[in-house]
Amino acid sequence: MASAGSFHEWITYAKDMNLEEIKNLLHRYSQFGPLPGILLPFLEALLPILPLVVFVVANAAAYGMWLGFLYSWIGVASGSLVVFLLARRFGYRYGDRIRGRFPKSEKLFGFIERKGFTPIFLLACFPFSPSVIVNIASGLSKIPLHTFLISMALGKAVMIFTLSFLGHDLQAMADQPWRIVMAIAILLLMWFGGRKLESRYS
């Protein structure tokens, strides 16, 4: 029970971490190389209550734009693949139950199975879309593993590169306010697009 309580406390702490706290955490464990920068986005793929946007921006600020992008992308893509494989592994046991419990999800299942690449890629492009639901639905569907992996990896690359580009030099954003306006506009556009797709297919 103590370990479960400690885990819950850690999740609560991680969920509420701000950008500066995450940068300090990455610096504190810098002796582990890229592992902390990969692990945080990986955990977000499993626990979507964690702040992916903050993790990606912190990685870009701590490691630089390109390495920060790479570490975030590896973490998110790996976590998404794990969720997909778990859903596929246990889907034969729980798939019908999930479909019955959430009848509206049939639209998402059907769209993913018919179109495959397109909905997964589009939803992966948005940082505020329900990616864990998409990963589970993809695992429970009949799409091939390689189709999911390619579409998810490319979509996440678009999303993470955008966030890394905006967040790698926070001082430049402070010195040039137009970058802040552009960042807000891009994030709002991504949020709006993700919400539209979520409302249509969830």
N, C-alpha and C positions, 0 to 999 in steps of 0.2 A: 504493500500500500504506500510505503514511503517513497519508493521509486516512482510509482504512478503519480503521486503528488508532486514530486520534484519535476517530473516531465511536464506536467500541466503548468507548473510555475514557470518553467523555461519557455514554453510555448507562449504563455501570456506575456512574458518579458520580451520575447522576440517580436511578437505581434505589434508591440507598442514602441519598438526602438525607432529613434529618429536617425537621420542621415549621419550626423556627427558621431553618434554612438556606434553605428555599424562601421564607419571608417576607423574608429579607435579599436574596435574588435578585430578588424582585419589587420591593423598594424600590430596589435598585441600578439597575434598568432602568425606573424609574417615568417617565422622560422619554418612553418609548414608549407611554404611556397604557395602555389595556387590553390591548395586544398580548401582553405576557408572560403575563397571566392567562388569555388565550384559547389561547395556543400550547401551554402545558404540558398542559392536558387534551386538546387536539387530538392531541398526540404520543402520549398514553396510549392513545387509540383505535386508533392504528396499532401501538403497541408496548405490549401489555398487561402487560409486566413492570414498567412504571413505576407508582408509587404514586398511583392516582387519588384515593383518600380523602384523602391528605395534601395533594395539589394543591388539592382543593376546599376543605378546611378552611383552608389557607393563603390562598386567594383571599378567602374570607369574612372572615378576620382582617385581611387587608391592605386590601381595598376596601370592607368593610362587607357586611352580609348580602345586600342586594338586588343590588348591583353584582357582588359576588363570585359569587352564584348565576347572574346573567346571563352573566358572562364564562365561567364553568365550563360552563354549559349550551351556549353557542354553540360552545365548543371541542370538547366531547364529541360534540354532535350533528353538527357539521361533519366531524369525524374519522370518525364512524360512517358518515356518508353517503359519504365518499370510499372507505372499505373496501367498502361495498355496491356502489358503481358500478364499482370495479375488479373485484370478483368477477363482476358481471354482464357487464362488458366482455370478460373473458377466460374466463368460465365455459364458453362453447361449446368451448373448447380443453381445459380442465382439469377441467370438472365431472364427467364420467364417471370420470376417473382418481381424483379425490378420493373420490367415492362408492365406487369399487371398493377404494380403499386403506383406507377407514374404513367398513366395512359397517354398523356400528352407527349411523352417522350417518343412515341412511335413516329411522330413527324420527323424528329431529329434522326432516329435510327434509319428510317426510310430514306431520308435525304442523303445521309452519309453512305448508305449502301448503294444508292443509285448513282450518286455523283462522285463519291470517293474523295478524290484529291481536293476539289474546289472548296467544300465547306470547311474541311479541316485546315486548309491553308489560310482561308480568310479569317476564321476564328482565331487561329494561332497568331495572326498579325496584330491582334488587339490585346493590350496588357490587362484590360478589365473584362475580358470575356471569360465565361466559366470553363476554363481549359480542362480542369479535372473532370468535369462532366463530359466534355468532348472526348477526352482520352478514354474514359470508361465506356462511353457509347461506342467509340470506335473499336475497343476491345471486344465488346459484346456483339458487334456487327460481323459481317462476313467479308469485310474488305481485307485484302492481303496485307501482311506486315510491312512489305516494302512500300506500298502505297501510303500507309499511315506514316511511316518513318520519313519518307521524302517530303510529304506535304507538311507535316508537323515541323520538321527541322528547318525547312525553307521559311515557313511562316514565322516561327520563333526568331529566325535570323533577322528578318525584316524588323520585327518589333524591338528586339534587343539592340540592334545596330542604331535604330532611331533614338532610343533612350540613352545609349552610350554616347552617341554623338552630342546629344543635348547636355549630358551630365558630366562629361569628362573634364571640362574646364569651367568650374562654377564661378571662378573669379572673373573670367571673360564675360560671363552672363551678367555679373554684377556691374562690370564696367560698361557693358553695352546692353542697355535695357531692352532694345528691340529683340534680343535673343530670348529674353524672358517671355515677351509677348508671343514670339514664334513658338516657344516651348509650350506655353499654355494653350495656344491655338491647336498645335499638333496633338497634345494630350486630350483636349476636348473633342477633337475630331475622331481620335482613336476610341475614346470612351463612347461617343455617340454611335459610331459604327458598330462597336461591340455590343452595345445595348440593343441596337436595331436587329442585329443578327440573333442575339440571345432571345429577344421577344418573339422572333419569327420561328425559331427552330427549337426552343426549349419547352 
